Amino acid sequence: MRKLLNTLYVTSPNTYLSLDGENIVILKDEAEALRVPLHNLEGIIAFGYTGASPALMGACAMRNIALSFMKTSGKFLGRVVGEVKGNVTLRKTQYRLSEDEGESHKIAKSFILGKIYNARWVVERATRDHGARLDVDKLKGVCQTLANALKLVEKSQDLEQLRGFEGEAAAQYFRVLDDLILQQKDDFYFNSRNKRPPLDNVNAMLSFVYTLLAHDTAAALETVGLDPYVGFLHRDRPGRISLALDLMEELRAVYADRFVISLINKREVNDGGFTRMENGAVIMDDDTRKAILKAWQSRKQDEIRHPFLQEKMEWGLVPYAQAMLLARFIRGDLDGYPAFMWK
């Protein structure tokens, strides 16, 4: 299993990333602000208008260090990708399966089954842990609806029908997401999912954390030799990491959403860190973004037992485990792709 190293987050906009020997050097106003050995890193995410030297980009590509560039809002801009070193047979099989909508549907169904199963678990867990403070009947009703959705997904006939069932299940889950926010209710509330742009504090956090998860998932897919841009549920679109979006579906509720809700309920973020723009968009300030990144890195170190592999691993390795299992399935080593279903 891949060793979980660190992701370097560069949040200062007026910085430049360069290479010095085996080190990445962060320059601010042409003065060295930070120096980190490359062998300690698995990824670099730069926010704002940070630039990077060609030498550093080449070094990251050769070492399979994921280098991504984001807007300060967290919107993905681009990634540096080196020479494709994945198994050519594996990728050819991936492309063939992606071109076949019937085969794509079979694989995509696993992603959505995992997504709905984990969304239901998140709601059930909240009911169990905070029943005295919640409308238990309402949450149990949603849990039953999600259980029924699992049966519908199993019986779905094609991608269009699958997307319809997934959309209905997601709407039911999001209907009670606000109930799970137990603190700072005046400032952190969730009425519906909105992202272009996010219109409230919670959506701003969700969009930001989803981007972090997508980065980690894309890096995991490249590590095992799969093409993160060729998906099964999300179809081809220039510049979109479709397979990474596919694979992270099963991790959204149980990994990303729970993380965001925990930050709010533990008061690790507050309303002062968010600004509403004239167009209604809500953006985070640098301090809030740094606090989220620090907590995200800490969360990745938390240890769990993988439900299929039955091995202990850090949360940050779960995308790599799932990418590995998907690659094994595509190679023909597994009869089906085992979605991550948390218990």
Disulfide bonds with the S-S distance in Angstrom:
none
